[in-house]
Structures are given as structure tokens and as C-alpha cells.
Amino acid sequence: MDLRIDEQLLLADFRRLDPAGKKELSDYAAFLVKKSRASLSAGEGQPENRCRLAAQPEERPEAAKEPIFTE
């Protein structure tokens, strides 16, 4: 997994926390996730930095299975 430098620093800082600090941070992250899900279900719409993915899968001819013939 490729992480940006700020993400690597966050992980390093999290690993240095004591168990109480890790639990507090995890609880706060869970609170933010619940808050964000509640606001989305309340009809506030999608965040501005998201876009919908195409409904149909893209065709990938390079991944098609073809028999290999050798002489």
C-alpha cells in the first residue's frame, strides 16, 4: 500500500500512543464516522470531493482469456 508522507506520520504517531490514547483516538474516529453517516442519511447530499463510479464495468480486452498457440 502506498501512503503519502502525512499518512505515514499519522500511523507512526498512533503507534507511539499508549493504550488509553489509542482507545480515545479510535473512539473519536468511530464518532466521526457515525456523524458523517448520519448527515448523509439526513439528506445533506454527497460531499463535494466524491464522484459516482460508472455503473457498468469497463471492458478490458487485454485481460481476455485467449488460447496460446506455440509452434
N, C-alpha and C positions, 0 to 999 in steps of 0.2 A: 504494500500500500504506500503510495507516495503522499507524504504530508508536507504542507508548507512549513516554514520555519516557526511561525506563530503557533501552529498546531503542535509542533514538536515541543515547543517551550511549555505549552499548557499541559501536555502529558508529563513532561519532566517535573513540573511544579506539583502536579497532582500526586505523582509517585512519592514526592518528598513529604507529603502531609501525613500527620498521624491519623490513626483510625477514626477518631472523632471528627477531624477535619474532612476526611474523605466522605464520611456519612453525611455531614452537614452539606457539603457540596453536591452530593448525589441527591439528597432530599430537595435542594433548591432547584436542581436541573429537572427533577420529576415535576415539581410545582410549575415550572415554566412550560413544560410540555403540556401538562393538563390545561393551563391557562390558554395556551395557543390553540389547542384543540377545541376548547370551549368557545373561543372567539370565532373560530372558523365555522363551527356548527351554529353559531348565533346569527350567521348571515353577513358577517363583515366582509366576506369575499376572500379571494386568494391574495396572498402577499404579492407585492409588485415584482419581486425578483424571481418569480416562478413562471414557467410556461407549460402548456399542456403538451404531452407527447403525442405523436401520431398514433391513431387507434390501430392501424394495421402494421404488421411487422414489415420491415424493409426487405426487399429481395437481395439476396447475396449470392450471385452466380458463382463467385469464387469458392463458396463453401458447398456447392452441389456435389453429390457423390457421383463420380463417373468411373467406369472401369478403366484400369490402367493396362494398356497393351504393350508388351515388350516383344522384341524380335529375338 
